[in-house]
């Protein structure tokens, strides 16, 4: 799969802005420590933006960039399936916990935690698959 360099950069900037904004909102609401997870994700995306700009400094903005090769596309699909199963299990456990009163807090926190932890599972499965395959 090929994408233009500026499309990838805009996607990274959008994700960075979204996670930074959500972290700021959680911090201002003073409802817990969920803002730390969102801030870590925003910092990671900020690092990704800087690294992308440094690595692709000599290219033109309209040049194509190979995002996924056919050889690694299957590995990405396996990692996405693992993270999808994890997010469904996490949300099911969170819903049961909220319904029965085991988990105190806002349901949005459970959903955001499920999304962030599924992204971490995706990244870890990518790292493990890189060493195995």
Secondary structure as UniProt FT lines:
FT   STRAND          2..4
FT   HELIX           5..29
FT   HELIX           34..55
FT   TURN            56..58
FT   TURN            61..62
FT   STRAND          64..66
FT   HELIX           70..100
FT   HELIX           107..132
//
